[in-house]
Amino acid sequence: MHHYPFAINALPTLLIATSLCSLGFAETAQAEKGDQEWIVSAGKGLGDALIQQKSIAGAGMVGANWSYQFYDYPGNHRIQWWAQGSYSFMQMHYDGRDQNQHIWELKPVMRWYPGTEAEGLFGELGIGAAYLTERSFGVIDLSTNLNFSLHFAGGYTLQTGQTISLRYSHFSNGYTNTPNPGFDFASINWHLAF
């Protein structure tokens, strides 16, 4: 049996997700330049050092996100609110076979710049909902497919509007069901403003 590289396995699903997002959000053509972002992500599963109870550190991850800025507060500290739809694909070799996990997310995201302009360093927080296609992934057994989605990120925005960020993402059912082991990954993200 041949094992294809992770990125090749993920590519068809990622292209389909990106195409669906493009079709679904075609109506936002009136938005001003810079009010939207495509975010391309790559990362890996995490161990049990933070919120997650067990390790999926051997998992690889790629993702595509679409963000729309619906509010901008240009005061002494610049705060932006974004609506974000995301798709992530994870894969790992566990128990003698390849396992795949597809994660769909929808959430509001707050981005905070310490200066008066939307450039330089920023912090980001997102809280919403996610659907994970597989309840079992590696050693983690989730009790629900539908979960809360939480992420923390830090990044840097250039004067051109292009942005890079580092994100920690956590998924859990918020103790609405048991068990609630949590599911985490970290990613590096390139934001393409348009």
Backbone hydrogen bonds, N-H to C=O, Kabsch-Sander energy under -0.5 kcal/mol:
donor,donor_aa,acceptor,acceptor_aa,energy
4,Y,2,H,-0.6
8,I,5,P,-0.5
9,N,5,P,-1.8
10,A,6,F,-2.0
11,L,7,A,-1.6
14,L,10,A,-2.5
15,L,11,L,-2.5
16,I,12,P,-2.1
17,A,13,T,-2.5
18,T,14,L,-2.4
19,S,15,L,-2.2
20,L,16,I,-2.5
21,C,17,A,-2.2
22,S,18,T,-2.2
23,L,19,S,-2.4
24,G,20,L,-2.7
25,F,21,C,-1.7
26,A,23,L,-1.1
28,T,25,F,-1.6
29,A,26,A,-0.8
30,Q,27,E,-0.6
31,A,28,T,-1.9
35,D,32,E,-2.2
37,E,67,S,-2.1
38,W,192,L,-2.0
39,I,65,N,-2.6
40,V,38,W,-0.5
40,V,190,W,-2.3
41,S,63,G,-2.5
42,A,188,I,-1.8
43,G,61,M,-2.6
44,K,186,A,-1.9
45,G,59,A,-2.0
46,L,184,D,-1.5
53,Q,181,P,-2.4
56,I,46,L,-2.5
59,A,56,I,-2.2
60,G,91,Q,-2.6
61,M,43,G,-2.1
62,V,89,F,-2.1
63,G,41,S,-2.1
64,A,87,Y,-2.4
65,N,39,I,-2.4
66,W,85,G,-2.8
67,S,37,E,-2.5
68,Y,83,A,-2.5
69,Q,35,D,-3.8
70,F,68,Y,-0.7
70,F,81,W,-1.7
71,Y,81,W,-1.5
73,Y,79,I,-3.5
75,G,73,Y,-1.6
75,G,77,H,-0.6
78,R,113,Y,-0.8
78,R,115,G,-1.8
79,I,73,Y,-1.7
80,Q,111,R,-2.9
81,W,71,Y,-3.0
82,W,109,V,-3.0
83,A,68,Y,-2.6
84,Q,107,K,-2.6
85,G,66,W,-2.5
86,S,105,E,-2.2
87,Y,64,A,-2.4
88,S,103,I,-2.4
89,F,62,V,-3.2
90,M,101,Q,-3.0
91,Q,60,G,-2.0
92,M,99,Q,-1.9
94,Y,92,M,-0.7
94,Y,97,R,-3.0
97,R,94,Y,-1.4
99,Q,92,M,-3.2
101,Q,90,M,-2.6
103,I,88,S,-2.8
104,W,131,Y,-2.3
105,E,86,S,-2.4
106,L,129,A,-2.3
107,K,84,Q,-2.2
109,V,82,W,-3.1
110,M,125,L,-3.1
111,R,80,Q,-2.8
111,R,109,V,-0.5
112,W,123,G,-2.9
113,Y,78,R,-2.9
119,E,117,E,-2.0
120,G,157,T,-3.4
122,F,155,G,-1.8
123,G,112,W,-2.2
124,E,153,A,-2.4
125,L,110,M,-2.3
126,G,151,H,-2.2
127,I,108,P,-1.4
128,G,149,S,-2.8
129,A,106,L,-2.4
130,A,147,N,-2.9
131,Y,104,W,-2.7
132,L,145,N,-2.7
133,T,102,H,-2.3
133,T,131,Y,-0.5
137,F,135,R,-0.5
137,F,140,I,-2.5
139,V,55,S,-0.6
140,I,137,F,-1.9
142,L,135,R,-3.5
142,L,140,I,-0.6
143,S,179,P,-0.6
147,N,130,A,-3.1
148,F,172,S,-3.3
149,S,128,G,-2.4
150,L,170,H,-2.5
151,H,126,G,-2.4
152,F,168,Y,-2.1
153,A,124,E,-2.1
154,G,166,L,-1.9
155,G,122,F,-2.0
156,Y,164,I,-2.6
157,T,120,G,-2.4
158,L,162,Q,-2.9
161,G,158,L,-1.9
163,T,191,H,-1.6
164,I,156,Y,-2.0
165,S,189,N,-2.2
166,L,154,G,-2.8
167,R,187,S,-3.0
168,Y,152,F,-3.0
169,S,167,R,-0.5
169,S,185,F,-2.9
170,H,150,L,-3.3
171,F,183,F,-2.0
172,S,148,F,-1.6
176,T,173,N,-1.3
183,F,171,F,-1.4
185,F,169,S,-1.9
186,A,44,K,-2.4
187,S,167,R,-2.4
188,I,42,A,-2.9
189,N,165,S,-3.0
190,W,40,V,-2.5
191,H,163,T,-3.1
191,H,189,N,-0.5
192,L,38,W,-3.5
193,A,191,H,-0.7
194,F,36,Q,-2.4
